[in-house]
């Protein structure tokens, strides 16, 4: 399986690898940002796009809102771009409105080149990256790895990391899903295996409270349309029931033809319905609000500043792990 040169970034080639499970599921992965650039599944003999992305590389560094990116060192937000670890304060890049820290900073892992090694089976690719001590203000040199693998019916993603010094780690997969392959996700049906969510304050930083879903517009405990509660605008972390690798989400296309189930091993999942998007690609294609939704399994946002949240701290001689299984089914196939 060859690595195709798909562009250049800061004078270095950007690689692209296409995975194919031989059963109608195909994925394209970029070395830039560890991006899932394309994912299609055969419906009635034709490939249906399942994720948002650009057809040419230049739009990614110029316009991408983290389409398909492997985000790190800490995905999501850290309040006021600072945290204290083992008695030492660390100030981070305040790349979110000059106040807070988002997705590892302006040069976070979702905007860097990864080392790319295709598997010998045509179904997998491994990406590796070194995050030096001091990047965006973080302590410790981190060796990160992301494995993409197709099975007969799923896309599996496994992220791992080690560090030379204690540091927060929250590697997040940032694909925008649209199982219709076009249009809006408002009529998609979603169920989340969560009984609570994290309310937020200024800058969408969690307050520290875990609030029950019952009686709120955030209640996805039973499958329903995204817009069934009078809004389709969500950008919150839900507290996933249980622990270990377990069911997180069940998403169905508005026409009912494609279903995706998501299992993961993290404590939370960020539902973001893309309501802030307004992008015109170089080919003239417009990607507007709610054209895709994210289901970002993760440690809780601002965990380094919230001792009541599950810890996001990785220490030397430990290995961070984050596994996701996206399983697909086509009705009537």
N, C-alpha and C positions, 0 to 999 in steps of 0.2 A: 504494500500500500504506500503510494508515493505522497510526499508532502508537496503540494502545489504552492508556488509563490503567488500570493494574492494581492501584494502591494508592498509598500515600504513605510516604515515608521522611524523617524529620526535616523535615516540612513541605513537601517537594518531591514532585511526582508521579513515580511509577514507571511507565515505559513498557513495553509488551509488543508485539512484532511477530511475526506468524506468517508463516513462509516455506513455500512449496509448490512442489515441482518438477513438479507435474502428472502424476507417474508413481508416486504412492503414498507419497512421502517428504515428511513435514511436520515443521517445527521451530518452536518458540516460544522467543524470546529476550527477556530482561529487560534494562532499562537498569541495574537494581541488580545490581552484581557482574558485569555482563557474562554473566549466567547463561543457560545452555541449560536452560530450564525443562521443555521437553517435546520428545521426538523420537519419531515413530511411523512405521511402515512397514506397508503393506497386506499382510496374509497371509490368503489365502482371502477376499479382499474386505472384511476387517475390519482397522482400525488396531491394530497391536500396539505397546505402549509399549516403548521400548528403553533408557530412562534413568530414574533415580530423580529425583523432584521433588515439590513440594507443589502442591496445587490452589488455594491462596490465598496472597497475598503475606505476611501477618503471620508465618507460620511460618518464612520465610526468615531475617530478622534474629534471630528468637527461637530457632530450633532447627536451622538447617541446618549440617551438617558439610561445608560448601563444595559442596553439590550443584550441579554444572554450572558452577561459578564460573570466571571469568578471574582467576587468582590472581597477585599481584605486590605489591611490586616484585620480591621474591625468593620464589618458591614453594619449598616444602619448608623444611628446617632450616638455620640457621646456629648453630654451636655456641657456647654461652656468650654468645650475643647480642652478639658483638663481632667486628670484623675490622680489620686494618690495611691501608691502601691508600696507596701512594706515601709511606710513612713516617708516616702519620697514623692514629691509632686512632679508630675510630668505634664507639660503644656504641649498640646497638639496643634496642628494647623487648623485654624478656624475657617474652613472652606465652605461653611454653610452660613451665608449671610454675614460673615465676619464675626460670628458669635459661637457657633457650635461646630462640631466635627462630624463629617459624613463620609461613610464608605472608605475610610482609610486615607482620605485627603485627595487633593487634586491630582496626585500622581500615585494613587492607590493601585492595588494589584489588578483591578478591572481596567486599567489604562496603561498597563505595562506589557512588555514582551515576555512570554514564557518560553522555556525550552520544551520542544515538542518531540515525542517519540511515539510513532505509530506502533500498534500491536501487530503481530504477524498474522492475525486471523481476519483482518478487515473489519472487525467489530469494535475495536478499542483504540484509545490513544491516551498517553500519559503526558501531562504538562507539569513542569517543575520551575520554581522561581526562588530566588534568594532575596529576602527582605532585610536589608542591612540595618544594623542598630542605628537609631537616630532618624530613620525615615519618618517624616511627618511628626517627629517628636517621640516616637515609641522606643522603649528600651529593648535590647536583645536582637541578635541576628536570627532570623527565622528562615528555615528551609521548608517551603510549602510544596505540596503535590496535589494534583487533581487528576483523577482517572475518570474518563468517560467510557462507558461500555454499553453496547446494545446486546440485549438478549433476544429470545424469540418474540417477546411481547413487551419489552420495557427498555427505557433509557435509565441506566444506573449511573450515579455520580458519587464518587467517594473522594473526600478531601482529607488530607492529613497535614500535620505541621509539627516541627520541633523547634526549640528555641535555646539560645545560649544564656538567657537571663529571663526572669519572670516578666511576662507581658500579657496584655489582653489579646485574645484571638477569637474571631467570629467570622469565619469564612462563609460567604453567602452566595448562592446561585441566583442570579437576577434575570432570569428569562421572563418575558412577557408572553403569556399564553393567549391564543385565540383559536379555539378548536373548530370554529367555522371556516377559518382560513381567510376571512375578510369581514368587513363591517365592525360592529360594536359587540362587546362582551356583555352588554346589559341583560340580554335574554339567556345567557348561559345559566345553567343550574349548578349551584354550589352547596356542598355540605362540608362543614369543618368539625373535626373531632375535638372540640374545645368547649368548655363550660364557662370560661372567663376570658377577659381581655385586659389590656393595659391602657387605662385612660391617660391622656397626655395633657401637658400644659404648654407654656410658651415654647415655640420652636419644635413642637411635637415631641418633646422630651417626656418620657413616662414619669408620672407623679410618684410611683412606687406602690400604688394601690393595684390590687387585682380585683376587678369588678365582675360580678356575675353577668352572664349574657341575658338571662331571663328578663323579659319585659323591655328589652332595648332593641334598637335598630341594628345591632351588631349580631343578632342571634341567627347563626347558621347551623344550629344543632340538627335541624331537619333540612333536607334538601329543598332549596327554593331558588327562584330567579334572583340574580344579583340585585335587580332594581325593585324587588317586591315590597320593600319597606319604605318606598317613596324617595329613595336616593340610591345611586350607584357609585357614590364617592366615598371610598374607604382607603385609609392609609394607617392601619393600626396593627399591633402585634396581638395575636390571640394565644392563649395559654393552652398548649396541646395536652390532652388527657394522657396519663400514663407515662411510661419511660421506656427507653430502649427503642429499637426499630419497631414502629407501630403505625397504624393508619393516621393520616393527618387530614387529607382532603379528598373529595370526590367531585370532579368537575365534568359537566356534560355539555356538549355543543347545543346551540339553540335548536338545531334541526334533529337532535337526538342521535346522530349517526356516529359520533366519536365520544368516547368516555375516557377520562384519565383519572386514575387513582394515584395518590401520592403517599408513600410511607417514608418516614424519616426518624432520626434519633435525637433531635434537638428539642429543647423545652418550648420553643415558640415558633409561630409562623406569621410573617407579615403579609397581610392582604393589602395590596395596592392596586387599585383599579385604573391607574393611568389617567386619571381625570385632569391632570395638569399638562398632558402632552399636546403639543401643537408643532409638528415637525414637517418640513417639506424636504424630501430627499433630492439628491442631485438629478435624478431622473424625472423629477416633477411629482412623484407620488406623495400624497399627503397622509400623514399619520396623526390623526386627531385624538381628542379626549376619548377614553374608554375603548381604544382600539385593541387593547390587550390588558391582561391582569397578571400580577406577580403573586406567587405563593412562595415566599422566601423563608424557608426553615432556618432557625437561627437561635443563638443565645438572645436573651432579652436586650433590647436597646438600653443604652446607658448603664449596663450591668456593672462596669468598673466603679461607678459612683453609687450603686445601690446594694449594700451588703445583704439586704433582704431577698435579692434576686439570686438565682443560681449563678455560681461563679463562672466567669469567662477567662480566668487567669490560667495561663499555661506556664509551667515551670520546667527548668532543665531536667532531663531524664524522664520527662513525660511526653506522650504523643497525643496531640489533638486529633480527633476523628469526627467526621460529619458525613453521614451516608444518606442518600436519597434514592428511592426507587419510584420512577414514573412509569406506571403500567397503562397500556393503551388497549382499547377494544373498539372494534368497528361493528355497529349494529347492522345486521343483514348481510354480513360478509360471508 
